[in-house]
Amino acid sequence: MRKLRSRGATAALLAALTTLALATGPAHAATEVDVSIGSPGDVLVVKGAVHLRSGERADTIAIVDGPVTVARGATVTGDLFSVDGDVRIDGTVRGRVVTIGGRARVGGTGVVGDGIRYVESRPVVAPGANVGGTIERLELDFGGAAPFVSWLAWWLAVGVSTLVFGLLALWLAPRAADATFTRMRDGGWGPAIGIGFVVFIGLPVLAFIALVTLVGIPLGIGLLLALLPLGALGYVTCAWVLGRALVGPPRGRAVAFLAGWGVLRLVALVPVLGVLVFLVAVMFGLGALTWAIWQARGEGAGPSAPLAPAGGPEAPTAPTI
């Protein structure tokens, strides 16, 4: 059963990392999809260029990050939609032209049937061009999607920051990380949960109590400022312990941490449950660190060796006279 769970978590992690790599990779690694440019059909391009030559036709053109050219004698029977790219029209676009992040230029032989909509750069229309409809600026309004966009940005920010912080902490203190996992493996899960709960609840309460007293205000402010880095440390510690439990030696520490971090970030995508798991991860991580440090201090003290008698070894008995 453990192997099945480990493989499932690893598969989920690989899927998440693959998606993240595709989303954040360099522009030259993007995939170009070009569908039926020489016959009636749609043209869909991601990171590329569209050049519709004289005599060629397309139903709808949608492109992200690239220029579009509709030559004289070429025809777009539908709309032309461009994101982050310039558009040059010397032929005919029977529908609407929409540009976001680029500029549309209509030559003297160009025809646009249903107007031009733009977000940033106003279109340039040459004398003699035939543009039906209106030329107007669009105001982007995410509407109901705004909370989702904010939530996704927050999820990415937390994910990237904890990833960098966790790898840095693992690089600076690899032995401490190994010792923490060893404590958990040897029966420290229960104490870590109990101690983590006390620390997780106790520190904010202690900070509040300190703030209501005049003398303890500096202490309260210091505790409040420490909550954020302590929470991050607890979260990455939980990710490390979880990852090492899934990916044991001889796999490297970084791979193990990525496994635990990936599982936690995947769960964070689930509404409500993600927040609860985040809080539990912080609580458990703080408890695991506290328990490991406590145990290390106890072993470091150890029983003291017996003291040798004062004055050195006993002298032999003098012969009797």
C-alpha positions in Angstrom: 0.0 0.0 0.0 2.8 2.4 0.7 4.3 1.9 -2.7 1.0 2.6 -4.4 0.6 5.8 -2.5 4.2 6.9 -3.2 3.8 6.2 -6.9 0.5 8.1 -7.1 2.0 11.1 -5.3 5.1 11.0 -7.6 2.9 10.9 -10.7 0.8 13.8 -9.5 4.0 15.7 -8.8 5.5 15.1 -12.2 2.2 16.2 -13.8 2.2 19.4 -11.8 5.9 20.2 -12.5 5.4 19.5 -16.2 2.5 21.9 -16.3 4.5 24.5 -14.4 7.5 24.1 -16.7 5.3 24.6 -19.8 3.6 27.6 -18.2 6.9 29.4 -17.2 9.3 28.2 -19.8 11.1 30.5 -22.2 9.3 31.9 -25.2 11.3 30.0 -27.7 10.2 26.7 -26.3 6.5 27.3 -27.0 4.6 25.1 -29.4 3.3 26.4 -32.8 0.0 25.0 -34.0 -0.9 25.9 -37.5 -4.2 24.5 -38.8 -5.1 24.6 -42.5 -3.7 27.9 -43.7 -4.0 27.0 -47.4 -7.7 26.1 -47.4 -10.8 27.3 -45.7 -10.4 26.8 -41.9 -9.2 28.4 -38.7 -5.6 29.4 -38.1 -4.5 29.0 -34.5 -0.9 30.0 -33.6 0.9 30.1 -30.3 4.3 31.9 -30.6 4.7 32.2 -34.3 3.6 34.2 -37.4 0.7 34.1 -39.8 1.2 35.2 -43.4 -1.9 34.9 -45.5 -0.8 35.2 -49.1 -2.8 36.4 -52.1 -5.5 33.9 -53.0 -5.5 32.2 -49.6 -8.5 32.1 -47.3 -9.0 31.5 -43.6 -12.2 31.4 -41.5 -10.8 32.8 -38.2 -7.3 33.8 -37.2 -6.3 33.7 -33.5 -2.7 34.2 -32.6 -0.7 34.8 -29.4 2.8 36.4 -29.5 3.4 36.9 -33.2 2.7 39.1 -36.2 -0.2 38.7 -38.7 -0.1 39.7 -42.3 -3.1 39.5 -44.6 -1.7 40.3 -48.1 -3.6 41.9 -50.9 -6.0 39.3 -52.4 -6.1 37.2 -49.2 -9.4 36.8 -47.4 -10.4 36.2 -43.7 -14.1 35.3 -43.7 -14.4 35.5 -39.9 -12.7 37.5 -37.2 -9.0 38.2 -36.6 -7.9 38.1 -32.9 -4.3 39.0 -32.0 -2.5 39.1 -28.6 0.9 40.7 -28.3 1.5 41.0 -32.0 1.2 43.6 -34.8 -1.4 43.1 -37.6 -1.0 44.2 -41.2 -4.1 44.1 -43.4 -3.8 44.8 -47.1 -6.4 42.2 -48.0 -9.9 41.6 -46.7 -11.1 40.7 -43.1 -14.9 40.4 -43.3 -15.4 40.1 -39.6 -13.9 42.1 -36.7 -10.2 42.8 -35.9 -9.2 42.7 -32.2 -5.7 43.5 -31.0 -4.4 43.3 -27.4 -0.8 44.4 -26.9 -0.1 45.1 -30.6 -1.1 47.6 -33.3 -3.3 47.0 -36.4 -2.3 48.7 -39.7 -4.8 48.7 -42.6 -3.2 49.5 -46.0 -4.8 51.4 -48.8 -6.2 48.2 -50.3 -7.3 46.8 -46.9 -10.9 46.0 -46.0 -12.3 45.3 -42.5 -16.0 44.5 -42.4 -16.9 44.9 -38.7 -14.6 47.4 -37.3 -11.5 47.3 -35.1 -11.2 46.9 -31.4 -7.9 47.6 -29.6 -6.6 47.7 -26.0 -3.3 49.6 -26.1 -2.2 50.9 -29.5 -4.6 52.8 -31.7 -4.9 51.3 -35.3 -3.4 53.1 -38.2 -5.7 53.3 -41.2 -4.2 54.4 -44.6 -6.1 56.6 -47.0 -8.3 54.5 -49.3 -8.8 51.7 -46.8 -12.4 50.5 -46.2 -13.1 49.9 -42.5 -16.8 49.2 -41.7 -18.2 49.6 -38.2 -16.3 51.5 -35.6 -12.8 51.8 -34.3 -12.9 51.8 -30.5 -10.8 51.0 -27.5 -11.6 48.1 -25.2 -11.4 48.2 -21.4 -10.4 44.8 -20.1 -12.8 43.8 -17.3 -12.2 40.5 -15.6 -15.6 40.8 -13.8 -16.3 37.7 -11.8 -13.0 36.2 -12.7 -11.1 38.8 -10.7 -11.2 36.7 -7.4 -10.0 33.7 -9.3 -7.1 35.6 -10.8 -6.1 37.0 -7.4 -6.3 33.5 -5.9 -4.2 32.0 -8.6 -1.6 34.8 -8.2 -1.5 34.1 -4.5 -1.1 30.4 -5.0 1.8 30.9 -7.4 3.5 33.4 -5.1 3.3 31.0 -2.1 4.4 28.1 -4.2 7.5 29.8 -5.7 8.5 31.4 -2.4 8.3 28.2 -0.4 10.1 26.3 -3.1 13.0 28.7 -3.1 13.1 29.0 0.7 12.9 25.2 1.2 15.7 24.4 -1.2 17.9 27.1 0.3 17.2 25.9 3.9 18.0 22.3 2.7 21.3 23.5 1.2 22.3 25.4 4.3 21.4 22.8 6.9 21.3 19.3 5.3 22.2 17.5 8.5 19.6 19.3 10.5 17.0 18.2 7.9 18.2 14.6 8.0 18.0 14.7 11.8 14.5 16.1 11.8 13.2 13.3 9.5 15.0 10.7 11.6 13.2 12.0 14.8 9.9 11.7 13.0 10.6 8.3 11.6 11.6 7.0 15.1 8.2 7.9 16.6 8.2 11.7 16.7 5.0 12.1 14.8 2.8 12.3 17.9 5.0 14.7 19.9 5.4 16.9 16.8 1.7 17.2 16.4 1.2 18.0 20.1 4.1 20.5 20.3 3.2 22.0 17.0 -0.4 22.7 18.2 1.0 24.4 21.3 3.5 26.5 19.4 1.0 27.3 16.6 -1.6 28.6 19.1 0.7 29.8 21.8 2.9 32.2 19.9 0.0 34.4 18.6 -1.6 34.4 22.1 1.7 35.3 23.7 2.2 38.1 21.2 -1.3 39.5 22.0 -0.8 39.3 25.7 2.6 41.1 25.3 1.0 43.9 23.2 -1.6 44.7 25.9 1.1 45.4 28.4 3.2 48.5 28.1 6.5 46.8 28.9 5.8 43.8 26.6 5.0 45.8 23.4 8.5 45.3 21.9 8.3 41.6 22.6 4.8 41.4 21.1 5.8 43.3 17.9 8.9 41.0 17.6 6.8 37.9 17.9 4.3 39.1 15.3 7.1 39.9 12.9 8.5 36.4 13.5 5.3 34.6 12.8 5.7 34.8 9.0 9.2 33.4 8.7 8.4 30.8 11.3 5.3 29.8 9.4 7.3 29.4 6.2 9.9 27.4 8.0 7.3 25.1 9.4 5.7 24.6 6.0 8.9 23.7 4.2 9.8 21.4 7.1 6.5 19.5 6.7 7.2 19.3 2.9 10.6 17.9 3.6 9.4 15.3 6.1 6.5 14.2 3.8 8.8 14.1 0.7 11.4 12.0 2.5 8.8 9.6 3.6 7.7 9.2 0.0 11.1 9.3 -1.6 13.7 7.7 0.6 17.5 7.2 0.0 19.4 6.9 -2.2 17.3 9.6 -3.9 18.7 13.1 -3.2 17.4 15.5 -0.6 16.2 18.0 -3.2 14.1 15.3 -5.0 12.5 14.3 -1.8 11.7 17.9 -0.9 10.2 18.5 -4.4 8.0 15.5 -3.9 6.6 16.7 -0.6 6.3 20.3 -1.8 4.5 19.2 -4.9 1.9 17.2 -3.0 1.2 20.1 -0.7 0.9 22.5 -3.5 -1.5 20.2 -5.4 -3.7 19.9 -2.3 -3.6 23.7 -2.0 -5.5 23.9 -5.3 -8.6 22.5 -3.6 -10.7 25.3 -2.1 -11.1 25.3 1.7 -9.2 22.0 2.0 -6.0 23.7 0.7 -6.2 26.3 3.5 -6.7 23.7 6.2 -3.9 21.5 4.9 -1.6 24.6 4.8 -2.3 25.4 8.5 -1.8 21.8 9.5 1.4 21.7 7.6 2.7 24.8 9.3 1.7 23.4 12.7 3.3 20.0 12.1 6.5 21.5 10.7 7.0 23.8 13.7 6.3 20.9 16.1 8.8 18.6 14.2 11.5 21.3 14.4 10.9 21.9 18.1 10.9 18.2 19.0 14.1 17.6 17.0 15.9 20.4 18.7 14.7 19.3 22.1 15.9 15.8 21.5 19.2 16.9 20.2 19.8 19.1 23.3 18.9 16.2 25.6 21.4 13.8 23.8 24.1 16.5 23.8 24.0 16.9 27.5 24.1 13.1 28.2 25.2 11.6 31.6 28.3 13.1 32.9 31.4 11.0 33.4 32.4 10.2 37.0 35.0 12.6 38.4 38.4 11.3 39.3 39.4 11.5 43.0 41.3 14.7 43.9 45.0 14.4 44.2 45.5 11.7 41.6 45.9 8.0 42.1 46.3 6.7 45.6 49.9 6.2 46.7 51.0 2.7 47.6 51.1 1.8 51.2 54.5 2.5 52.9 56.2 -0.6 54.2 55.9 -1.2 57.9 59.0 -0.7 59.9 
